[in-house]
Amino acid sequence: MGELQMFFPYILVVNIVGFLFMGLDKRKAKKQEWRLPERTLWGIAILGGAVGSLIGMRIFRHKTRHKAFVVGMPLLIILHLLVLIYIMDMS
């Protein structure tokens, strides 16, 4: 369990970044400014920030019409949970 505790700060930070990036991109969309690429939003989510990204989607009402995000983020969270369970089982 010690190894998993080392990852907690990382997971916390990457989820905060995912949340903030959703808010930032939404603000830029409203102002019709340069936007964050979707691959950046997905990259943060894939690296462990899917929960923060999904919460950001809901709170900022951003990317909620994009089926890839609406379906993909929850699926990514499930995948992350399965990987976590596998890692914990291997320990």
DSSP file (Angstrom, degrees, kcal/mol; ACC not computed):
  #  RESIDUE AA STRUCTURE BP1 BP2  ACC     N-H-->O    O-->H-N    N-H-->O    O-->H-N    TCO  KAPPA ALPHA  PHI   PSI    X-CA   Y-CA   Z-CA
    1    1 A M     >        0   0    0      0, 0.0     4,-1.7     0, 0.0     3,-0.1   0.000 360.0 360.0 360.0 -21.8    0.0    0.0    0.0
    2    2 A G  H  >  +     0   0    0      1,-0.2     4,-1.2     2,-0.2     0, 0.0   0.865 360.0  54.7 -60.3 -37.5    3.0    2.3    0.5
    3    3 A E  H  > S+     0   0    0      1,-0.2     4,-0.8     2,-0.2     3,-0.3   0.897 106.8  50.7 -64.1 -39.7    3.5    2.5   -3.3
    4    4 A L  H >> S+     0   0    0      1,-0.2     4,-0.7     2,-0.2     3,-0.6   0.857 104.2  57.9 -67.3 -34.5   -0.1    3.7   -3.8
    5    5 A Q  H 3< S+     0   0    0     -4,-1.7     3,-0.5     1,-0.2    -1,-0.2   0.811 100.1  58.9 -64.9 -28.9    0.3    6.4   -1.2
    6    6 A M  H 3< S+     0   0    0     -4,-1.2     4,-0.5    -3,-0.3    -1,-0.2   0.810 104.2  51.2 -68.2 -28.6    3.2    7.8   -3.2
    7    7 A F  H <X S+     0   0    0     -4,-0.8     4,-2.8    -3,-0.6     5,-0.2   0.630  87.1  85.3 -84.3 -13.7    0.9    8.2   -6.2
    8    8 A F  H  X S+     0   0    0     -4,-0.7     4,-2.7    -3,-0.5     5,-0.2   0.920  89.4  47.8 -57.2 -48.9   -1.8   10.1   -4.2
    9    9 A P  H  > S+     0   0    0      0, 0.0     4,-2.5     0, 0.0    -1,-0.2   0.906 113.6  49.4 -59.7 -38.9   -0.2   13.6   -4.6
   10   10 A Y  H  > S+     0   0    0     -4,-0.5     4,-2.8     2,-0.2     5,-0.3   0.950 112.2  46.6 -62.2 -49.4    0.3   12.9   -8.3
   11   11 A I  H  X S+     0   0    0     -4,-2.8     4,-1.9     1,-0.2    -1,-0.2   0.897 112.6  51.1 -61.5 -41.0   -3.3   11.8   -8.8
   12   12 A L  H  X S+     0   0    0     -4,-2.7     4,-2.0    -5,-0.2    -1,-0.2   0.944 113.4  44.0 -61.1 -48.8   -4.6   14.8   -6.8
   13   13 A V  H  X S+     0   0    0     -4,-2.5     4,-2.6     1,-0.2    -2,-0.2   0.924 112.8  50.2 -65.2 -45.7   -2.5   17.3   -8.9
   14   14 A V  H  X S+     0   0    0     -4,-2.8     4,-2.1     1,-0.2    -1,-0.2   0.841 111.6  49.5 -66.1 -31.7   -3.4   15.8  -12.3
   15   15 A N  H  X S+     0   0    0     -4,-1.9     4,-2.3    -5,-0.3    -1,-0.2   0.871 110.0  50.2 -73.7 -36.6   -7.1   15.8  -11.4
   16   16 A I  H  X S+     0   0    0     -4,-2.0     4,-2.8     2,-0.2    -2,-0.2   0.917 111.5  49.4 -63.6 -42.7   -6.9   19.5  -10.3
   17   17 A V  H  X S+     0   0    0     -4,-2.6     4,-2.9     2,-0.2     5,-0.2   0.922 110.0  50.7 -62.2 -44.2   -5.2   20.3  -13.6
   18   18 A G  H  X S+     0   0    0     -4,-2.1     4,-1.7     2,-0.2    -2,-0.2   0.914 112.5  46.9 -59.2 -43.7   -7.9   18.4  -15.5
   19   19 A F  H  X S+     0   0    0     -4,-2.3     4,-1.8     2,-0.2    -2,-0.2   0.943 114.6  45.8 -61.6 -50.0  -10.6   20.4  -13.7
   20   20 A L  H  X S+     0   0    0     -4,-2.8     4,-2.9     1,-0.2    -2,-0.2   0.870 109.1  55.4 -64.7 -37.6   -8.9   23.7  -14.2
   21   21 A F  H  X S+     0   0    0     -4,-2.9     4,-2.6     2,-0.2    -1,-0.2   0.878 106.0  51.8 -64.2 -36.9   -8.2   23.0  -17.9
   22   22 A M  H  X S+     0   0    0     -4,-1.7     4,-2.0    -5,-0.2    -1,-0.2   0.924 112.9  45.4 -63.8 -42.7  -11.9   22.4  -18.5
   23   23 A G  H  X S+     0   0    0     -4,-1.8     4,-2.3     2,-0.2    -2,-0.2   0.907 113.6  49.1 -66.1 -41.9  -12.7   25.7  -16.9
   24   24 A L  H  X S+     0   0    0     -4,-2.9     4,-2.4     2,-0.2    -2,-0.2   0.921 111.8  48.1 -63.3 -45.0  -10.0   27.5  -18.8
   25   25 A D  H  X S+     0   0    0     -4,-2.6     4,-2.1     1,-0.2    -1,-0.2   0.876 110.8  51.4 -65.8 -36.6  -11.0   26.1  -22.1
   26   26 A K  H  X S+     0   0    0     -4,-2.0     4,-2.2    -5,-0.2    -1,-0.2   0.923 110.2  49.1 -64.7 -43.6  -14.7   27.0  -21.4
   27   27 A R  H  X S+     0   0    0     -4,-2.3     4,-1.7     1,-0.2    -2,-0.2   0.912 111.7  48.9 -62.1 -42.4  -13.7   30.6  -20.6
   28   28 A K  H  <>S+     0   0    0     -4,-2.4     5,-2.8     1,-0.2     4,-0.4   0.866 109.1  53.7 -65.3 -35.7  -11.6   30.8  -23.7
   29   29 A A  H ><5S+     0   0    0     -4,-2.1     3,-1.0     1,-0.2    -2,-0.2   0.915 107.8  49.9 -64.6 -42.9  -14.5   29.4  -25.8
   30   30 A K  H 3<5S+     0   0    0     -4,-2.2    -1,-0.2     1,-0.2    -2,-0.2   0.869 114.3  44.4 -63.1 -36.4  -16.9   32.1  -24.4
   31   31 A K  T 3<5S-     0   0    0     -4,-1.7    -1,-0.2    -5,-0.2    -2,-0.2   0.413 110.1-123.7 -87.7   1.5  -14.4   34.8  -25.3
   32   32 A Q  T < 5 +     0   0    0     -3,-1.0    -3,-0.2    -4,-0.4     2,-0.2   0.901  63.7 142.7  53.1  45.7  -13.7   33.3  -28.7
   33   33 A E      < -     0   0    0     -5,-2.8    -1,-0.2     1,-0.2     2,-0.0  -0.478  62.8 -59.4-102.8 176.9  -10.0   33.1  -27.9
   34   34 A W        -     0   0    0     -2,-0.2     2,-0.2    -3,-0.1    -1,-0.2  -0.355  63.9-145.6 -56.1 135.0   -7.4   30.5  -28.7
   35   35 A R        -     0   0    0     -3,-0.1   -10,-0.1    -7,-0.1    -1,-0.1  -0.644  15.6-101.1-108.2 160.2   -8.5   27.2  -27.2
   36   36 A L        -     0   0    0     -2,-0.2    -1,-0.0   -15,-0.2     5,-0.0  -0.622  48.4-107.4 -73.5 136.2   -6.7   24.2  -25.6
   37   37 A P    >>  -     0   0    0      0, 0.0     4,-1.5     0, 0.0     3,-1.0  -0.366  20.0-124.7 -63.5 145.3   -6.4   21.4  -28.1
   38   38 A E  H 3> S+     0   0    0      1,-0.3     4,-2.8     2,-0.2     5,-0.2   0.849 111.7  62.4 -59.3 -33.1   -8.8   18.5  -27.3
   39   39 A R  H 3> S+     0   0    0      1,-0.2     4,-2.3     2,-0.2    -1,-0.3   0.822 101.2  52.8 -64.2 -28.4   -5.7   16.2  -27.3
   40   40 A T  H <> S+     0   0    0     -3,-1.0     4,-2.3     2,-0.2    -1,-0.2   0.924 109.7  47.3 -69.1 -44.7   -4.4   18.2  -24.4
   41   41 A L  H  X S+     0   0    0     -4,-1.5     4,-1.7     1,-0.2    -2,-0.2   0.913 116.0  45.0 -61.8 -42.5   -7.6   17.7  -22.4
   42   42 A W  H  X S+     0   0    0     -4,-2.8     4,-3.1     2,-0.2     5,-0.2   0.884 109.3  56.7 -68.2 -38.1   -7.6   14.0  -23.3
   43   43 A G  H  X S+     0   0    0     -4,-2.3     4,-2.1    -5,-0.2    -2,-0.2   0.924 107.5  47.0 -60.0 -45.7   -3.9   13.7  -22.4
   44   44 A I  H  <>S+     0   0    0     -4,-2.3     5,-2.2     1,-0.2    -1,-0.2   0.918 114.0  48.8 -61.1 -43.3   -4.5   15.1  -18.9
   45   45 A A  I ><>S+     0   0    0     -4,-1.7     3,-1.5     4,-0.2     5,-0.9   0.919 110.9  49.3 -63.2 -44.4   -7.4   12.7  -18.5
   46   46 A I  I 3<5S+     0   0    0     -4,-3.1    -1,-0.2     1,-0.3    -2,-0.2   0.854 103.9  60.4 -64.5 -35.2   -5.4    9.7  -19.7
   47   47 A L  I 3<5S-     0   0    0     -4,-2.1    -1,-0.3    -5,-0.2    -2,-0.2   0.381 138.4 -75.5 -76.9   6.5   -2.5   10.5  -17.4
   48   48 A G  I < 5S+     0   0    0     -3,-1.5     3,-0.4    -5,-0.1    -3,-0.2   0.394 107.7 105.0 120.9  -1.3   -4.9   10.1  -14.4
   49   49 A G  I  >< +     0   0    0     -5,-2.2     4,-2.3     1,-0.2    -4,-0.2   0.066  39.0 113.4 -99.5  25.9   -7.0   13.3  -14.4
   50   50 A A  H  ><S+     0   0    0     -5,-0.9     4,-2.6     2,-0.2     5,-0.2   0.875  76.4  51.4 -66.4 -37.4  -10.2   11.8  -15.8
   51   51 A V  H  > S+     0   0    0     -3,-0.4     4,-2.5     2,-0.2    -1,-0.2   0.949 112.9  44.7 -65.5 -48.0  -12.2   12.3  -12.6
   52   52 A G  H  > S+     0   0    0      1,-0.2     4,-2.4     2,-0.2    -2,-0.2   0.883 114.0  51.0 -62.1 -38.9  -11.2   16.0  -12.4
   53   53 A S  H  X S+     0   0    0     -4,-2.3     4,-2.5     2,-0.2    -1,-0.2   0.911 110.4  48.4 -65.2 -42.7  -11.9   16.5  -16.0
   54   54 A L  H  X S+     0   0    0     -4,-2.6     4,-2.1     2,-0.2    -2,-0.2   0.909 111.9  48.7 -65.3 -41.6  -15.3   14.9  -15.7
   55   55 A I  H  X S+     0   0    0     -4,-2.5     4,-2.9     1,-0.2     5,-0.2   0.917 111.8  50.4 -62.9 -41.9  -16.2   17.1  -12.7
   56   56 A G  H  X S+     0   0    0     -4,-2.4     4,-2.6     1,-0.2     6,-0.3   0.890 107.2  54.3 -62.2 -39.8  -14.9   20.1  -14.7
   57   57 A M  H  X>S+     0   0    0     -4,-2.5     5,-1.6     1,-0.2     4,-0.7   0.927 113.7  41.9 -58.0 -45.0  -17.1   19.1  -17.6
   58   58 A R  H  <5S+     0   0    0     -4,-2.1    -2,-0.2     3,-0.2    -1,-0.2   0.933 118.0  43.6 -71.0 -47.0  -20.2   19.0  -15.4
   59   59 A I  H  <5S+     0   0    0     -4,-2.9    -2,-0.2     1,-0.2    -3,-0.2   0.923 124.3  34.2 -67.8 -44.4  -19.5   22.2  -13.4
   60   60 A F  H  <5S-     0   0    0     -4,-2.6    -1,-0.2    -5,-0.2    -2,-0.2   0.491 102.2-129.3 -88.8  -3.1  -18.4   24.3  -16.3
   61   61 A R  T  <5 +     0   0    0     -4,-0.7     2,-0.4    -5,-0.2    -3,-0.2   0.956  55.7 153.0  50.6  55.5  -20.9   22.7  -18.7
   62   62 A H      < +     0   0    0     -5,-1.6    -1,-0.2    -6,-0.3    -2,-0.1  -0.949  57.3   0.3-122.1 135.5  -18.1   22.2  -21.2
   63   63 A K  S >  S+     0   0    0     -2,-0.4     3,-0.8    -3,-0.1     7,-0.3   0.668  85.1 131.7  65.2  19.4  -17.7   19.4  -23.8
   64   64 A T  T 3   +     0   0    0      1,-0.2    -1,-0.1    -7,-0.2    -2,-0.1   0.587  68.8  52.1 -79.5  -8.8  -21.1   18.1  -22.7
   65   65 A R  T 3  S+     0   0    0      1,-0.0     2,-0.8     5,-0.0    -1,-0.2   0.437  87.7  93.6-101.0  -2.4  -22.3   17.9  -26.3
   66   66 A H    X>  -     0   0    0     -3,-0.8     4,-2.6     1,-0.2     3,-0.9  -0.816  63.5-157.9 -94.1 109.9  -19.3   15.9  -27.5
   67   67 A K  H 3>>S+     0   0    0     -2,-0.8     4,-2.6     1,-0.3     5,-0.6   0.843  90.5  61.3 -56.7 -35.7  -20.2   12.3  -27.3
   68   68 A A  H 3>5S+     0   0    0      1,-0.2     4,-1.5     2,-0.2    -1,-0.3   0.888 112.2  37.6 -60.1 -38.5  -16.5   11.3  -27.2
   69   69 A F  H <>5S+     0   0    0     -3,-0.9     4,-2.1    -6,-0.2    -2,-0.2   0.909 115.6  51.8 -78.1 -44.1  -16.1   13.3  -23.9
   70   70 A V  H  <5S+     0   0    0     -4,-2.6    -2,-0.2    -7,-0.3    -3,-0.2   0.877 126.5  25.0 -62.7 -38.9  -19.5   12.4  -22.4
   71   71 A V  H  X5S+     0   0    0     -4,-2.6     4,-1.7    -5,-0.2    -1,-0.2   0.836 121.5  55.5 -91.4 -39.5  -18.9    8.6  -23.0
   72   72 A G  H  X<S+     0   0    0     -4,-1.5     4,-2.6    -5,-0.6    -3,-0.2   0.869 100.8  55.0 -67.6 -40.6  -15.2    8.6  -23.0
   73   73 A M  H  X S+     0   0    0     -4,-2.1     4,-2.3     2,-0.2    -1,-0.2   0.949 110.4  44.7 -63.7 -48.9  -14.4   10.2  -19.6
   74   74 A P  H  > S+     0   0    0      0, 0.0     4,-2.3     0, 0.0    -1,-0.2   0.908 114.3  50.7 -61.1 -38.1  -16.6    7.7  -17.6
   75   75 A L  H  X S+     0   0    0     -4,-1.7     4,-2.5     1,-0.2    -2,-0.2   0.896 109.3  51.1 -63.7 -38.6  -15.1    4.8  -19.6
   76   76 A L  H  X S+     0   0    0     -4,-2.6     4,-2.7     2,-0.2    -1,-0.2   0.888 108.1  52.1 -66.0 -38.9  -11.6    6.1  -18.9
   77   77 A I  H  X S+     0   0    0     -4,-2.3     4,-2.4     2,-0.2    -2,-0.2   0.924 110.0  49.0 -62.1 -43.9  -12.4    6.4  -15.2
   78   78 A I  H  X S+     0   0    0     -4,-2.3     4,-2.5     2,-0.2    -2,-0.2   0.922 110.9  50.4 -61.2 -44.3  -13.6    2.7  -15.2
   79   79 A L  H  X S+     0   0    0     -4,-2.5     4,-2.4     1,-0.2    -2,-0.2   0.919 109.9  50.1 -59.9 -44.3  -10.4    1.7  -17.0
   80   80 A H  H  X S+     0   0    0     -4,-2.7     4,-2.4     1,-0.2    -1,-0.2   0.899 110.5  50.1 -61.3 -40.3   -8.3    3.5  -14.4
   81   81 A L  H  X S+     0   0    0     -4,-2.4     4,-2.7     2,-0.2    -2,-0.2   0.905 109.6  50.6 -65.1 -41.0  -10.2    1.8  -11.6
   82   82 A L  H  X S+     0   0    0     -4,-2.5     4,-2.4     2,-0.2    -2,-0.2   0.905 111.2  48.4 -63.0 -40.9   -9.6   -1.6  -13.3
   83   83 A V  H  X S+     0   0    0     -4,-2.4     4,-2.6     2,-0.2    -2,-0.2   0.912 111.5  50.5 -64.5 -42.3   -5.9   -0.9  -13.6
   84   84 A L  H  X S+     0   0    0     -4,-2.4     4,-2.6     2,-0.2    -2,-0.2   0.920 110.5  48.6 -61.6 -44.5   -5.8    0.2  -10.0
   85   85 A I  H  X S+     0   0    0     -4,-2.7     4,-2.3     2,-0.2    -1,-0.2   0.910 111.8  50.3 -61.5 -42.6   -7.5   -3.0   -8.8
   86   86 A Y  H  X S+     0   0    0     -4,-2.4     4,-1.8     2,-0.2    -2,-0.2   0.921 111.6  47.6 -61.4 -44.3   -5.1   -5.0  -10.9
   87   87 A I  H  X S+     0   0    0     -4,-2.6     4,-1.0     1,-0.2    -2,-0.2   0.911 112.8  48.4 -64.2 -42.2   -2.1   -3.3   -9.4
   88   88 A M  H  < S+     0   0    0     -4,-2.6     3,-0.3     1,-0.2    -1,-0.2   0.870 110.8  52.0 -66.3 -34.9   -3.4   -3.7   -5.9
   89   89 A D  H  < S+     0   0    0     -4,-2.3    -1,-0.2     1,-0.2    -2,-0.2   0.833 107.0  53.2 -69.5 -31.7   -4.1   -7.4   -6.6
   90   90 A M  H  <        0   0    0     -4,-1.8    -1,-0.2     1,-0.2    -2,-0.2   0.709 360.0 360.0 -75.5 -20.6   -0.6   -7.9   -7.8
   91   91 A S     <        0   0    0     -4,-1.0    -1,-0.2    -3,-0.3    -2,-0.2   0.488 360.0 360.0 -73.8 360.0    0.9   -6.4   -4.6
